[in-house]
Amino acid sequence: MRKNRYHVTFEETTFFGLLKILKADELKNWSFYLSFLFTFCIFVLIVLNNNFIIITNLLAEKLAVALLGASASILAIDLAGLAITVAIFRPPLLPRMLETKLLHRLLFPFWFSAAWWSISIFLCIILILLEVLGKKILISSLLLVEVFVFLFSTFYTVSLTGVIVRLALQTAQVYERENSDSSD
């Protein structure tokens, strides 16, 4: 029987430590580029209308509360997905998955997604506050940032489906290796 010699360091258990291990790969996916493209298109449509501040303030008034509720709800769904994912891990495979940093790659996207939904919630609260305080110019800029963050969070959460598929495939592969190692 093979003994696990891999030990997790404290840094590897922090958000930025995991991000460092995975490098910036979490941002290099279709979610980022598609969110940027959609946000840019929305910006162009608003600018072409020649009433940038009026339109963005009207949009913020109509969207901030809805986006706040949606962000909080999807954050809860994201956390439930993480719990389900952790529950399907096979305990005998965990040391091997830890050693190969497969656990890092499979679990961190949920934390990353939750962080983005939290940012979206924070931005919505700030938008609502700015609306109440009548800070129209600040609302205009912040709304576009929130649109990007909300779209990125949405698309990134959809991409978590791929994480689950990879988990199933890689777990099967690790299980196969583990069984072949024990039969040798």
N, C-alpha and C positions, 0 to 999 in steps of 0.2 A: 504494500500500500504506500502510495506517495504522500509525503508530508508537505503541507503548505508552508512555504517560507516567506510568503509575501505579507508584509504588515502595512496597514494603511496609516499614513502620517496624518497629523491634524490638518495640515494644509490641504490634503486631498479630500477632506470632508467639508471644506468651505466652498461657498459659491465661486469665488474668484480662483481658488485653488483648482477646482474642477474645470473651470473655464480655461485656465492656463494649460491643463493637461490636454484638453480637447482643442486647444488653440482657438482661433476665431471661427472654427468650422461651423458653429451654430448659426452664425450670421450669413455664411456663404451658402444660401439655399434659395430656392425659387420664391420663398415667402418674402424675403427682403426685397428682391428685385420687383416682384409683382406689386407689393405694397407701395414701393417708391413710384412705380409707373402710374398706379391708380391715383395716388396722392398728387402727383404732378399733373395728371389730366384734370383732376378736380380744381387744382390751383389755376390752371390755364382757363378753364371754363368760367371761373369766378372773375379772373382778371379781364377776360374778353367782355364781360358785362359792364365794366367801368365803375362799378359800385362795390369795390372790394370790401371796405369796412362795413358797409351796411349789410351786404349779403352774408359775410362771415359771422357777423353778430346775430343775424336772424337764424342762420344755421346753428350756431352755438346755443341759442335760446331753445331751439326745437330738438336738438340732438343730445345735449349734455346729460340730461337726466336719463334718457333712454340708453345712452352708451354706458353710463355709470351702472345701471341695473344689469345690462347685458354683460359687462366686464366682470362684475361681482359674481354673477351666475356661472359664467364660463370658468372663472377661477375655481369655483367649487367643483365643477365637473372635472377640471384638470386635476385637482387634488384627489378626487375619487378615482380617476384613471390611474394615477400613481399608486394608490392603495391596491387597486386590482392587479396592476402589473407586478408589484412586489409580492402579492399573494400567490401568483402563479409560478414564482421561482421554485425550482426543486432544490431543497436544502443540500443534497449531496453535490450539486453542481456549483454552489455559491463560492467555495474557496477557489475553484479553477477560474470562475468568471471574475472573481476579484483579482486574482493574479494576472490575468490577461487584460485587466482594466475594461473588460466587457461590461461589468456592472456600471462603471463610470459612464460609459457611452450610452447605456440604455436608460439610466435613471436621470442623468443630468438634464436631458431635454424637458422633462416635466418641471424641474425646478426653474429652468430658463423660461419656460412658458408661463409659469406662475409669477415670475418676476415681471414679465412684460404685462400680464393682466393687472398686476398691482400698480405698475406705472400708469396704465390706462385709467384705473380707478382714481389715482391721485390727480392726474391731469383733468379728469372730469370734475372732481371736487373743486379744483382751482378755477376751472372754467365757470362753474356755477357761482363761486365766490366773486370772480371778476365781473360777472354779469350783474350781480346784486350791487356791487360797488360802482358799476357804470364805467369800467375801464375798457372802453371799446377798442382802442388800438392794441392793447395786450391780448384781447380775445382773438383778434384776427390772426395773429401769429400762432398763438397757442392752439387754436382750433386745427390748423393744418398739421401741427405736431401730433395732436391727439388722433386725427384721422389716420395718419401714418402708423402710429402705435397700435391703434385698434385694428387696422387692416393687417399689420404684421402679426399681431397676437392671434388674430383669427386664422390666418393662413398657416402660421407656425403650429397652432393647435391641431389643425387638420393634418399637418405633416406628422404629428405624433402617431397617426395610424401606421405610418411607415416604421416607426420605432417598434411598435407592437409586432408588426410582421417580421422585422429583423430579429426581434427577441425570440420569437417562436422558431425561426430558422436557425439562429445561432445557438439557441439552447439545445436544439436537436443535434447540431453538429458537436457541441461540447459534450453532450451526453454520449454520443457515439464514440468520441475520442476517449472519454473516461472509461467506457466499457471495453474498448480495445486495449487500453493501458492495463486494466486489471486482469485481462485474460492472458497477457504476455507473461 
